Amino acid sequence: MSLEAFYRYKTRLMEAFVTNPAIVKLLNEDIEITNAKRLIYQQVYPYEYIPETVEFGQTFICVDVDIQSVTNNLIMKPDIFIWVFTHKSLLRLPEGGVRVDQLCSEIDTALNGNRFFGMGELKLASCKRFAPTNDYQGKVMRFVADEINHDPDIKHRVPANRKEPGKFYGAIVQ
């Protein structure tokens, strides 16, 4: 595993969200699940996105991954951040409840305990209020995992200008 893998985490997360019917319905009731991939880079982003101008109210999910630490050069501690926010006009669900709370619940159901990210189970670490801009309310969720820092089976080539250990390349002394 290397840092390269973490950009794939974000892609996998976005795919998980746009293939989940409950999440898609909460994001945009007008989108059929078969067309939900078009929500990527419109309402689902692989970085923290804040809408600048609002023509109409929307709901958003943004994801990012930070590496908080590396232990003994072996285990990385990735934090997966998920921002969920919506325009105040969409906060209240028609059947009751709060859209952001329901989205967070659906995301937690999909991710908490998931073994697709990291060595063990992905764990919810926090879910806090988040207000990115006027007229928008939301939450930021943080999931934690452990991940191998690098694949121990990778054979690193010895550069040509280095000698193999245990061999003497000097002149023979008599």
N, C-alpha and C positions, 0 to 999 in steps of 0.2 A: 504494500500500500504506500502511496506517496500523496503529496498534495494534489497531484493530478486527479486522484479519485474523488476529491471533494466537489469538483465542479459537476461530476456525475451524480453526486448526492442530490444536488439541486434539480437536475433534470429528472431524476427518479421521483423526487417529491412532487414536482409539477405534474408529472404523468399520473401519480397516485391521486392527486386532487381532481384532475379533469376526467378521470375514469371512474370516479365515485359518484353515483347518481345523487346521493343526498347532498354532497358538497356542491355539485354542479347546480342543483336546484336552488340552493341557498345563495350561490354566487349570481346566478342569472336565470330566472324562471323561464325566460323565452328561448333558451338554448336547449336543444335536444342532446342527449348524451352522445349520440353519434357525431355531432358537430362540436363537441365541447373542447377539442384540442385548439380550436381557434381562440379560446379564452387566454391561452398562453401569450404573453406580451400585450394583452389587452386588459385583463383583470388578474392574471396570475403571473408574477415576475420572479426571476431568479436573483433579485437584489431588492434592497429597500426602495420602494417607489412611492412617491407622494404626488398625487395629481396636482398640477399647477392651476389649471383653469377647469372649472366644473360646469359643463353644459347641462348635465343631468346627473342625478345621484347614482352611484355605483357601489359595488362591494369589491374588495380587493384581498388577495392573499399574496404575500411576498415571502421569500425564503432566502436565507443566507447561512453560511457555515463559517465559524471561527474555530481556530485551534487554540485552546486555552493553555495547554501545556503539553510537554513531552516528558514522560517519566523514563529514566534510565535509557534514553535513546531507543526505547523499544515500543512504548505504548503512547499513542496520541490521545488527547482528550478533546474530541470535537464537540462543540456546542452548535446545535441546529436551532436557528431562530426563525420563527414563523410569525409574521405580522398579519393580523386579520382586522380589517376595518371597513366601515361602511358609512355612507352618507346618513345623516340623522333622519332623513325622510324614509329610510329603509330599515331603521333599527327595529321597529316593532313588526313582528311576524303576524300575518293575518289570523293564524290559529292561536296566537298568543305567544309570549316569550320574546326574547331578544335575539335578533339574527346573529350578532357576533358571538353570543354565548352558545347558540346552537352550532355554529360553524366550529368553534373551538372544541365543543364536545365531539363533533364528527371527526375532526382532525385527531383528537386524542384517541378516539376509538380506532382509527386507522393506523396510528403510529406508536402509541404507548405499548411497549412489549414486543414491538416488531423486531425481527432478527435480520432484516434486510440491510440495516445500517449499523455498521460496527461489528465487533466480535461477539457481543452478547445481545441483550435486549436493550432497545432504545427506551429511555426513561424520561418522563415529564419531570422537569426540574422546577419550572415556574410558569405562571400565567398571570401577567400584570396588565393593568390598564395602559392604554396608548391612545393619544389624541394627536394625530399627525398634522392636522390643519383645522381651520374653522369648519364647522359643520360636519366633521368626521369624528367618529368614536371607534375605538377598537381595543384590541388586546395584543400583547406580544407574548408568544409562547416560547419556552426554551426547553429543548430536549437534549439530553446528554448521552454519550456513548463512549466506549473505549474502542480504539482501532489500532491495528499493528502499524508501527511507524514505517517499516519497510518489509519486503518479503525476504525472510531469511534464506530462502532457497536460491536467490539471485546470485549468480557467480559474477563477481566483479573482476573484470580483466585487469591484469597487472600491466601498467603502462610499459611500453617497449623500452623506455629509458631506465627501468628498474630491474634489479636482479632478483632471481628467485631466492627465497629464503633457504638457507642451508647449503647453498652452493658457493664455492670459492671461485672467483673469476680473476683473481690476481695472478701475478707471475709465480711460478713454482720456485720456491726458495730451497736451495740445496745446502 
